[in-house]
Each structure stands twice: as C-alpha cells, then as structure tokens.
Amino acid sequence: MTSTEAPALERTIPPSEFDVGTPVEWMVDPDRRETILGVTYEFSRTGERKTVWYTPNKRRAKGALVVTDFAPA
C-alpha cells in the first residue's frame, strides 16, 4: 500500500526547529594524536554542549588531550 501523506518527520518537526550541533572540541589520544576519542558538539539554538565518546565502551576516556583548533600541517 502506498501512502500519499508527508513523512512523519516532516509533519512533526518543522525545518526551522532542527538544532544541528557544531563540533567545538575534539578529544584525542595523547600518544596517537590521529586517533579521535570523542567530540563535543555545541547546539546553536540552545547553546547546550554534548560530548560523544568514540571509545569501545562509549564512556569518557581516562587520558585525552582536548583540541579546540587544528593548525595546518
């Protein structure tokens, strides 16, 4: 059966209310700086920050170097 209605997401959340986070900090492995352990995102509408960890257990890394700006290599 084919539905002619708009997708559910379109009906419930207008595009003006999407709040996409922008990366503001990167947590990297101090020994292997090419390995990103986590990223902190800041949301423009609320100003809230949320950190997402990319470690195997999805928890805060015990030792991480916080980087807020990348210098050209």
C-alpha angles and dihedrals in degrees: 000000000000121000119214094193122106116264115276093246092056092052097048105038119040114214091246090065098055109116109198117191121233118213110247104162135028123201110210134184106264092217097044107029093185088068113088112206098181146347130219115215125198119208115220100212099046102023087227119146124214127185120213115198120210094195120124092258094038090237134121113290115243093226121024135153112226114222121189099171133030116218117212112265 
